Amino acid sequence: MPWKECNIMDERMKFVSRLLEGDRMTDLCSEFGISRVTGYKVWNRYQDCGLTGLLNKSRRPSRCVNRLPVQVEKIIIRIKKEKPTWGAPKIRELLKKRYSEIQTPAKSTVHAVLERNGFVKERRGRRYKAKGTYLSVARQPNDLWCADFKGEFRMGNGEYCYPLTISDFVSRYLFSSEALSTTKTMYSFTVFENVFKEYGLPTAIRTDNGNPFSSPNALFGLSYLSVWWLRLGIKLERIKPGHPEQNGRHERMHLTLKKATTIPPAQNLLQQQEKFDYFLEEYNTERPHEALNMKCPAEIYVPSQRRYTVNRRRSPILRGQVFKLSWGEGRFFLMEMLD
């Protein structure tokens, strides 16, 4: 025989019917496993409202103290229709001036009213979100270069220095450690072009997703600098956001650079660059490296066979030019340039 189903409403009706038949409240409460306070509460509700009083009541407050009056909401909507380009802050100020006798709602309340009534348009999210790309395994020098801005620091004159560093992944050869006053793209172009002229072009360059290597508001996050690399036939590799260990060799070099050149820092950019130049020479030619069997990076590194030639069509000036790009194997490829 199947179990009989019962619910709270059925139990309350049984409880009331037993009271109507003359059973004592104390005995019934003990039998049903409830307190006498609850028993009298059920009985009083039945006497006041009948069977509907046995239903569960909503716990929603009967009134909301801070609820915006309907009249004020209508005024906000009317002002919005008068000033369709105004947002919540401006509408609130106009409401405050016109109707000084009423309590002015908060900006968030005004915005909520506009949103409820369909006056707020959702903003489009960013087209590109950095996720990182395919990371290759370099076998020989110039297969992969690493580039990054070491964390900025304040020099003796109070100004900030932003060191741009470029190194070879396999040989650990440090091409450049340039003391810059900003991370703007135009200064990075000069540094990379000088390195390309001296050492040639790598197969790929690995960076993070910061400026000037990536642009969050551009197609695929491509910045002017990265598009220039693509035009030179250099593949782009980007680490995942928040994963500096994917560029760990370069980050470890930054620690050595910091200890040797920034504690304490120089007085100005020229003096700081002098410290960087001395470190670069020592790091490449004198300092042995455990990962290289105690050889120096200069003993391992050889310049690239792909030479950099100054070409007007390949100049770093990219504004107003259109490119056809392709994505494959986790990398970006420049198919052609459309003049």
Beta strands, then each sheet from edge to edge (+ up, - down):
strand 1: 145-149
strand 2: 153-154
strand 3: 160-168
strand 4: 174-180
strand 5: 204-207
strand 6: 235-238
strand 7: 322-328
strand 8: 331-338
sheet 1: 2+ 3- 1+ 5+ 6+
sheet 2: 2+ 3- 4+
sheet 3: 7+ 8-
end
